[in-house]
Amino acid sequence: MYLESKSNILKDRSNMLKKVRSFFYKKNIIEVDPPHILKHPSIDQYIEPIECLPKNDETFYLHTSPEYMMKRLLSFSLEDMFFLGHVYRKDEIGEKHNFEFTMIEWYRKNISFENFLKDIFSVVKLFIDIKNIKKLSYRNIFLEITNLDFIECKKNDLINYLKNKKIDFDKLEKSFDDLLNIIFTEVIEKNFLKDTLYIIYDYPSSQAMLSKTHQIENIEYAKRFEIYYNSYELGNGFHELNDEIVQRKRFVEINKKRDKKLPLDEKFLSSLNHLEDCYGIAIGFDRLMMLRHNKKNINDVISISFNDL
């Protein structure tokens, strides 16, 4: 029975790959196929690239996202674009993770946030029936569920909150953002309403990553947003930063926090000077398939998992 069920899911997977592509083609958003092997990896505090050795004397990296390459293509004045394919991340294996997984990533130039969200809703609706949508700022969802205001509270407030909730966390030194992330994962995500698509926006400016920032009442926020459904993190998006100097500073700061420093991609950084105003998002195709088929393990919706190689 399992093999029969898996066979049906894989047939549906093929159908959904086709549907996603058809959605973008109908909107005249072009598909791109950037390289998977890079000289310079994406720099992220929490994501590790997989090293590879296509040349004996030089280390390369499998891409964790096509973002840098796609933004370089956008800087050439190419049209709005999407990617549908595999990405690779080290040490990510489990019920919701596989070292190699499928990502939908796309970028739209000169579009409003609300119109970009309409794209996102349309893509998610290809997979599941969305009954409710909630759009909340990071600050408001934190207040609503934890009664903590991350703007006003101190590091000890976060530590005491975790202790009161009896949530274990690494006893090694944690930054303020590390503690925010633990609370978000262990408390906030688990309190999201069922069958509701959440759009969380205006993240702490310290978590801007590759997004622009803006000020509200003299407080700086990152123009970053994430989407969730039934406690599944589905996607991470940005109002894309197009300032080489600011992005370089962020990469330097992230590298200081990493155990292993990563080389900066100078071609990507210089391309930001020519990047038009745009929004972008990466969404996990496999997680959408898990929701569509009510599966708890990613192995049930991909052809052959790493554990079955």
N, C-alpha and C positions, 0 to 999 in steps of 0.2 A: 504493500500500500504506500509506503514512504516513497519508493522509486516512482510510482505512478503520480503521486502528488508533486514530487519534485519535477517530474517531466512537464506537468501542466504549468507549474510556476515558471520554468525556463522558457516555455512557449510564450507565456504572457510577458515575460521579461523582454523577449524579442519584440513583441508587439508594442510594449511601452517605450523601448528605445526608438522605435519608428514614430510613435506618437509625439515624443518630445521633439525629435528633429522636425516633424511636420509643423509643430507649433511655431518654431523659430523660422522655418522656411516661409511660412505664410505671412510672417511679419517682416520679411526681407532682411532678416538678421543672418549674416553669413556664418557658416561653420569654418573654424580654423583648426589646424592640427599642428600645434607647436611641438618642438622637440621634447622628449621625455628625459633625455640625458642632458644635464646642465653642468657648466663649469662652476657656476655659483648658485648655491641653494637658496631657497627662501629662508629668511632669518626670523625665527619665532622663538620665544622663550620656552614654549611648551611642546613644540613639534620638532622631532628629530628626522633629518633626511637620511636616506639609505645611500651609503657610499657605493660606488662601482668603479671598476678599473678597465675601461675600454682601451686605455694606453698604459703600458707598464710603468711609466715614470710619472703619471699624473692622476690625481684623484678627481673623479667626477661624482655627480649626485643624480639620483632619480628624482624627478620633480614631485614635491608634495602638493603642488597646485600649479596650474599653468599661468598664474596671475602675472608674474614678471614678464613672461614672453608675450602675453596677450596685451599688456599695457604698452610694451614696445611696439607691437603691431598697431595699436590704436594711435600711438604718437606719430605714425607714418601717415595719419589722416585716413586710415581705413575705416570702413563702415562699422556700425554696431555689429558685435560678433558673439558667438557662443562656442563652447567646447563641451563635448560629451565623450568622456573616455576615462582611462585609468590614471590614478595617481598613487603614490607610494609613501608610506610613513613607517619609520622604524619603531619597534617596540609596541605597536598598536595591534593587539590581538585579543579577542574576547567575544562575548555575545554580540556586541554591536560593532566590533572592529575586525578588520582584516588588513594585513600589511599592504595589500593591493586592493583598491576599491574603485568604484565608478563615481565620477563627479559630473554634475551639470554646472557650468560656470558661464556667466554671460555679463556683458557690459553694454550700457546704452548711453550715448552722448546726449547732452543738452535735454535732459528729461527731468521732470519733477519727481520728488520722492513718492508722492501719491500715485503717480502714473507708473513708476517703477514697481511699486507694491502690487499694482494690478497685474503686471507680468508674473510676479511671484505667485499670487493667488491662482492665476490661470494654470501655471505649471503644476502646482500642488493638486489642484482639482482634477488634473488628468489621472491622478492615482487614487485619491480618496474624496469622499463626500464631506466637505467642510460645513459643519452645522453652525459654528460660531467663530467669530474673529474678535480678539481683544488686542488693542494697540496701547501699550503702556511704556512710559519712560522707565529706564533702569532704576532711577531714584524712587519712583512711585511704586513699582512692584516690590522693591526692597521694603519700603515703609508698610505697604499693604500686608505683606506676609510675615515680616520679622519685627515690625515696629522699630526698625533701626533706620536712621537717616545717615547714609554713608558720607554725606557732606559734613555733618556735624559730629559724628562719633569718632572716637579714637581707636587705636589698635587694640588696646586692652578691652574696650567694649566688645569688639568682635571676638576676642579670645574668650571672654567671659560668657558670651552668648553661646559659643560652641561647647564650652564646658557644661553650661546649664542644659544644653540639648543632648549632652552625653555623646557628642560626635567626636570620634577619634581623629586626630590629625598628627602629621609628622611633628615630632618634638623638636626637630631642627628649626632654626630661625626661619620664620615666615614673614614675608612682606605684607603690607596692608592689602595689596591687590591679591596676593595668594589667599589670604583669609576671606576676602570678598568672594573669590572664586569657589572656595570650599563651601561657603554658606549658600551660594547660588546653586551649586550642584546638589548638595545634600539636603537643602531645605526648600529653596524657592522652586526649583524644577519639579520636585515631588509634590508640590501643592498646586500646580497648574490644574485647571479644570479639565475634565475629560472631554474629548471630542471638540476641543477648542484650539484654533490656531492662534498662537501668541506672536506678536511682533514687539520685541523689546528694543527700544531705541535710546539714544543719548546716553551712551556708556560713560564711565569715568574717563576724563581726559588722559589719565595715565594708562588706559587700555585702548588708546586710539589705533595702535598698530599702523595700518596703511590708510587711515581715514583722515578727512579734514576735521577740524574742531570748530565750535562756535560758542558764543557766550549767551547765557540766559541769566538775567539779573546778576550780572557780574561774576557768574560761575561758568567756568569753561567745561564743555562736554565734548565727547567724541561723537562725530556724526557716523557712528557705527550702529548696526542693528543686527539682531539675530532672530530666527524664527524657530518655534517649538510646536510640537503637536504630541499630545499624550506623553509628555515628559521626554520626548525624543528631541534632541537638538538636531534640526534639519539643515540649517544654513547660517552663514555668517556673511554679512554684506557691509559695504562702505559707500559713503559719498567720497569718492576716491581722492586722496591727496595728490596734488600735482606741484609740489614744492620740493625740489631736490635737497635744499639745505635742511629743511625740517626733517625730511625722511632720513637723511644721513645721520642726523643727531639721534634719531630714535633707534636706528640700527646699532649705533655705537653703544647706546645705553643698554639695549637688549643683549648685546654681546658681552657686556660686563657681568650680566646676571647668569650667563650660560656657563656650564662646566667646560664645554668645548666651543671655542670661538670659531665663527664661520666667516669666510671671505665676503667682502661686499661686492655686489654686482654693479660695477661702474657704468656699464652700458644701460642697465635698467634705471639707475639713478639719473643719469643725464637725460634719458628719454622723458622723465617727468616734466622737464621744462617745456615740452611740446605737447603734453597731454591736455586735451580739451576737458571741460567740465563733464563728469560722467558718474554714474552709479554702477556698482558691480556686486555680484553675489555668487557664492559657491554653495550648492545644495547637494547633499548626499543622495544619489540615485538609489543605492541599496537600501537606505533607511526608508525611503518612500515605498520601496517594494515590500519591506517588512511590515509597514503599516497597512499597505494594500491587502496583504495576505494574512494579516494578524499573526505574524511570526515573531518570536522573541530572539531568534538567533540568526545572524547574518548568513551563516552557512546554508540556511534553508532557501535563500533567494539568489545566491550566486552559483555559477556553474560548478566550480571546484575550489574549495577553500584551501588556504595554506596548510591547514592540518591534514588535508586529504591528498596532498601532493605525493 
